[in-house]
């Protein structure tokens, strides 16, 4: 007898526990998000000279200028020689009055990604990478880092790995609590190099574990400023995030009133990063339903929605029919077939052409119908049943290992439920598996 199983509900009990205690790491990887370069330059002044080690300047440099190359899943780091090669005979950059074979400045070149601390909803940034090649000569130090900054970058704290070698594996954990901005990446320290005498390089390859994000961060736009969302547009669209007037609370508003039909504006959830299917309780090959609340502020056209899949595929732009005249908040649903090869997806609310549209409560609305509630010190998981089908609740602490919670039960058309006491602080996840003979 063949069985067909489907997930009815990935119920997130963590919100009921106040998100305290043990935290699940949001893992960041080496990829195209590492797109920034920064250079700090210090005086050498001859070993032991009066200005030895004196800070000269620091500024943002392009990746090519800090001698870093970012690939799809790796970063190649080299010693910097731009100052030496571009300024022949310049005593500032070259020793022996500008005629010597060696560099004359100590360089600290950083190659990094810069993101909002709100990108880590669990307040933990876990940076993983591994070295696949390391040929730097003596005198050069390469380290991985995570740094936290205040909103104005006036204060920071840095966590560094040990100096990298040919066999290094990076696994840094950083508590983002209290910081507004996070940077993670690599730095190379050493004398600016003579390009004719190669000091070597290092290739750092990512751990390919995708970012783990639970649910859709800031799905109701309650965190001020549209945290966890990015906005992209062409030709004058704007976005704002009013704190009140939503459905309820905060919401996002895209003003596209000056746009032509061929221009666009979009929001992208999770800071533009993919959401894994597992974190949403979805399975490749199934059809799910996303929902979003919208209303028209000005104009006559409603906004829309699309889903882009990882590694490939898209639903294309979906613009639903208006409910009424569109001037009141209404829920709009979008049926989405998930490709068989999908591992993740990106959620993209779309602008309303020549209109200003409000957006709220972006969410996965199906296929599940189960829900989690609290009563006293218990979490209650409840779901509707169908006669002739059986149901098994499963529980996980990490969205990877799922264990049965209670016995399997045969449906009879009634609503079933199970109860779990709220114990030690932490995160628990539940899902209900329906099996049809």
N, C-alpha and C positions, 0 to 999 in steps of 0.2 A: 504494500500500500504506500503510495507516494504522498508525502506531506509537503505543503507549501507554507512557509513561515513569513510573517511580515511584522515589522516593528510598529506598535501602536503609539508608544510614548517614550521619549527620553526625558524623564521628569527631573528637573534640577532641584535637588533638595538643599544645595549649598546656600541658596538665597535665604532659606528658612533658618539656616544656622548662623547668619550674620557674616559669612565669609571670614571667619576667624580660624585660627589654628593653622594646621599644616596647609601649605599652598601648593597648587600644581603649577609647574613652571611653564611660562610661555617661552618656547624655544625659538631663538633667532638663528638664522643660517647665513653663510656667506653667499650672497647672490647680488643681483642688480641693485638692491637697496643700498649697498655700500657704494656711494657715489660722490663722497666728499673728500677733499684733501686739505691738509693744514700743515704749514711749515714753521718751525721755530729755529732761529739761527743764533748761535753763540760764538763768541770770540775764542780763538785758540792762542794767538799772540805769542807763539813759541811756548814750549812747555815751561810753566812757572812764571810767565811774564806778568806784568802788573795788571793787565786786563783779561787774564786767562779766565775763561768761563763766563765772561760778562754777556748778558743778554743783549742781542742786537735788534731783532724784530720778530714778530710773528704775524702771519697773515694766511688767508685762504688761498690755496694754490689748486689748480686743476689736477686731476689724477695723473695726466701725462707729465706734469711738472714735478710732482713728488715721486715720479718713476714707478707708478703702480698701474697694473692692468687688471681690470675686473672682468671676469668671464661669467658664464651662466652659472657655474657652481664653484668657482675658484678665484683666488686673488694671487697675482704674481707680484712680489715686492722686490725692489732693487734698491741699492744704495743710490743716493741722489748725486748726480754729476752735472745737472743743468747749469748751476752757477759756474762751475769750472769750465765746462765746454763752451758756454756762451760768452765767456769773458776772457779770451786769451790775453795773457800779459797783465791781467788785473791783479794787483797785489792783495786786494780785498779777498779774492776767492782762491788765489794760488800762492803757495809758499815761495820763499826765496825771492821776494820782491816781484812776484808775478812770473818768474821764469822757471820755477821749480816743478818737479813732477808730481807733487802731492797737493791736496786741497788745503785750504787755510781757514775753514769754518766748520764748526761742529753743528750737524744738522739733526733735527728731530722731525721726521716726516710721518704724519698720521694719515691713514686711509680708513675711512669710517662711514657708518650710517648714522644719521641724526633723526630721532623720532620723539614724539611726545611720550611722556611717562604714562599717559592714559592708554597707550598702545598695549600695556601689560595689565589687563584687568585683574590679574591675581597678584599684582605688585611684585612679581619676581621675573627678572630677565635672566634667562639661561642661554649663554652663548657657547655653542659647540663647534669645533672645527678640528682638523687634523692636518699635519704637515706631510705633503707627499714628496717634496724635494727641498733640500737645504744645502746651498753651496757657498754661503757667505764666508769670507775669510775672517781671521781674527781681527778684533777691533770693532766689529759691528754687532749690535744687539737688536734682536727682533722680539717684540712681545705683543700679546693680545691684550685688549682692555675693554672694560665697560666703565663709563663715567656718568655720574648724575650731576645735573646743573639746576640751579634756581632759574626762575622765569627770565631774569635779566642776565643770566650767565655770570653773575658777580661772585658766585660761590659754587664750588664743586667738590666732588669726592670721586676718586679714581680707584678702581680695582684692576690690578695687572696680573697677568700670568707670569710664570717663571720664563726666563729667556727661552725662545724656541730653538729646537734642534731638529735633526732629520727624523726623529721618532716621536716628536711632541704631539700630544692630544690635548686640545683646549676644552675645558669644561668649567666655565665661570658662572657663578650665580650672584646676582646683584639685587638687593632689596630696593625697589624704586619708590618706596613710601617717602613722601616729603620732598621729592624732586619733581621738577616740571618737565625737564628734557633729559633724554638719554642718548648717549653715543656709544657705539660698540664697533670695534675694528682692530687695527694693528698699527704699530709704530716701528720705525726703523731708526736707530741712533748710530751715528758715526760721522767721520770726516767726509766732506763732500769729495766725491771720487773722481779720479782721473779715468775717463772712459777708455783710455788705451790700456789700462791695467785693471781688469775686471775684478771687483770685490765679491762677485757672486750674487746669488739671488735666493729667494725662497718662494715656493708655491704652496699656498694654503688652500686645502679643499674642505668644503663644508660637510658637516654631518647633514644628511639629506632628510632628516626628520622634519616634517612640515610644522609650522607654528600651531600650537595647541590653543585654541580659543573656545571657550564654553558659551554656546548660544551666540547671539548677535550683540556685540558690545554696544551699549548706549542706544539700543533699538528704539527707545521712546524719546530720545533727545533730551533726557533729563539732566545729563552732565552738561554744564554750560559750555558754550562756544563750539558745539558740534564735535566734542571729543570722539575719537575713533571713526570719524568720517572724513573723507577728502572730497573736495569739490573741483570739478574740471569743467571748463566752458570755452566757448569761442564767441568773440565779438560782443562783450559787454554784459553778459548775464552776471548777476550777483546772487549771493546766498547770505542769509541771516539765520540766527537761531534764537528766536524770542523765548523767554523763560516762562511765559504764561500764554494762555489762549489756545493751547494744544488740546489733545483729546485723551486725557487731560494734560496739564503741565506744559513742559517745553515742546517745541516742534522745530522743524526746518522749513525755510521758505525760500524758494528759488524765484527770483524776479527775472523773467524772460520777456517782459513786455516790449522791449525794443528789438527783439530778435526776428529774423526772417525764418521761414520754414526750414531752410537747409542748415541753420546754425543750431547749436546744441548746448546743453548744460546737464551735468550728471552729478549725483552723489555716489560714493562707493563706500560700502560698509567695511568695518574692521581695518580702517586706515588704508584701504586699497589692497590689503592682503587677502589671500584666499581663506575661506573657512573650510575646514575638513568635513567630509561627509560624516565621519564618525562623531565629531563634536556636535553635529546637528541631529544625530540619530537617523541619518539617511543611508540608503544602500544604492550603489550603482545599479542602473537598470529599472528602478522603480519610478513611478510618477508621484510627485508631491505637489503641495499647494502652498504658495507664499501669499501673504496678505499684507496690505498697507492701507492706512487711513489717509485720505486726501480731501481737500476742498479747494475751490478756486477763490483766490483773493481778488484778482482783477483779470479781465479778459474772459474768454469763453472756452478755452481748451484745458482739459485735465492733463495731469502728468501721467507718466507710465512707469514701466518696470522692465528690466531684463536681467537675465542670469547668464554670466559667462562661466564656462566650466574649465577646470584644470584636469588634464593637460590641454584639452582643446574642445571647441564647440560653444555654441551660444543659442539662447532662445530667440535672439533678435529683439527688436523693440516691440513691446506690448502696451498698447494704449487702450484701456477699457472704455466701455460706454458709460456715459454720465448717469449718476443716480440723481434724479430730479434736475435742478438747474446747476448742481455742483457747488452751491454756495454754502452748504452745511457739511460737516464732517460725515464721511461715509466710508465703509470698508470695501476695498476692492481686492478681489482674489485673482491669482494667476496660476493656472495649472502648468507644471513644469516637468517634462520627462527628463530624467537624469540619464545621460549616456552611460553605456555599459563600461566604458573605459575611464569614467570620471573618478577622481580621488578627492576633489574639492571643488569649490565654486566661489564666485564673487557676485555679490548682490548689488544691483545698480538701479536706484530710483532715477527716473528720467524727467526732464523738464516738460512744461506745458507750452507749446509754441505760441508766441505772442501773448503770453499770460503769466500771471504770478500765482503760484500754486504752493499750498502748505502740505507738509508730509509728517506723518507720525506713526509710531507703533509698527515698524517693519518686523515681520515675524513669519515663522514657519507655522502654517495653519493646518497642515494635514500631511500624511494620512491619519495621524494619530488623533485620538479623542480622549486620552487619559489625562488626569490632572493630579497635582500634588497640593495638599492643603495642610495646615497645622491646627492642632487642637491640643491645648495644654502642652505637654512635653513630647508630643508625637507628631510624626509625619504620616499623613494618610494618602495613599495612592488609590485612586478609584478610576474605573473605566466601564464603558458599556459592553455587554456581551451579546453574542449571537448564538442561538440554539444550534447545536451540531458542531461547534468549534471549541477548541480548548485553549486555555490561557495560562501562561507562566510568567510571573514577575521575576525579573533579574535585577541584581544590584551590583554596582561597581564603585570603586573609589578613585579610579583613574581613567575611565572610559576605554580601557584596554581589556582588562580581565572582568568578565561578567559571570556571577555565580547565582544559581537559583535562590530566590527569596520566597520561602513557603512552598507549598505543594501546587502542582498543576491542577486546574479546575476546569470542568466542562461548562460552557455557557448555557444559559437558559433564557436569555432575553433581558435579564435583570442587570443592574449595575453592581459589579463586584468591587471589593476594596481589600487592601491590606494595610497594616499599621506598623510603623517602625519607630521605636523610642529615639528621641534625639539624645545622642550620647556625647562623647568627647568632641570638642571643636574640630572641624574638618569639612570635607566635601563628600557628599554621597550622591550617586546618580541611579535612577531607576528607569527601567523600560519594561513594557509589557509585550510579550511575544504571543501572537495569535497563530494557531496551527489549524489548518483545514485539511481533513483527510481527503 
